[in-house]
Amino acid sequence: MTPDARRPYIAGNWKMFKTAGEAREFTQKLLARLPMGNGVELALCPPFTALAATLDGLGGSEIKVLAQNMHQEPEGAFTGEVSAPMLVELGVHGTLLGHSERRQYFNETDRALQEKIPAALGAGLQPMLCVGESEDEREEGETQRKLRHQVQEALERVPDAQLADVVIAYEPIWAIGTGKVATAEMAQDAIGFIRALVGDRSKDAAERVRVLYGGSVKPENAAAILAQPDIDGALVGGASLDPDGLIEIVTAAAAQVQ
């Protein structure tokens, strides 16, 4: 059982899938089948073009909607980018930041994240910071060095009092979309280390910050992962594209709060 502040959190990252119409259809199926009041916080992360449709489809439900990225400036000559005020006006609740695909394909840097996370917090959006090592880094014993750099750099400008307002998602790059998954023990070790890094800044924040696991999470492996003491939920990729698969993972998370 996690502390009260660490309510289990499942977030479904749709990546570059689902049109606005498909998002609306998904929300109808999800709401029809999902048991409400299950103690789990649930969020959907659609592409920008489906944010409004997803919010509309979810109506007044407690399910949150997160963007997949956000620029650090409130406005400006940044073609192709979206700002915090734009997301806030839509009614979006938060945003992923630093996803490994953003880092790998679009040159997202730790320095940019230093600005993005405080910008999101300042706008009232919940940032979900994604961190994780490559397969080469793990094989070379560099996992902790990489995580220390990513976490400390990204959170450098976040005041201690707001550290627990950031959700952190540990996604080993070698397990994203590959079918490979970290064992529950490997995930616990890395996430326990991330919590300790936050504890270097604030012991209170370390107790309250939610740290999720992401990387080929599926209904079949969710229960074992979510049973680990430091793992507060999951950032789900492919399995979140199917309402039934996502509900199974939510149900596994709900079992942890019984």
Protein Blocks (a to p, Z undefined) as FASTA:
>chain_A
ZZfklgccddddekjghifklmmmmmmmmmmmmcghkopacdddddfklmmmmmmmnmma
fbdcddfbdcfbfbdcdehiacfklmmmnopabdcehiaklmmmnopafklmmmmmmmmm
mnopacdddddddfklmmnopmmmmmmmmmmmmmmmpcfklmmmpccddddfklgonlpa
cdfklmmmmmmmmmmmmmmmomklmmmpccddeehiafklmmmmmmpmklgbdcdfklmm
pmklmmmmmmmmmmmmZZ
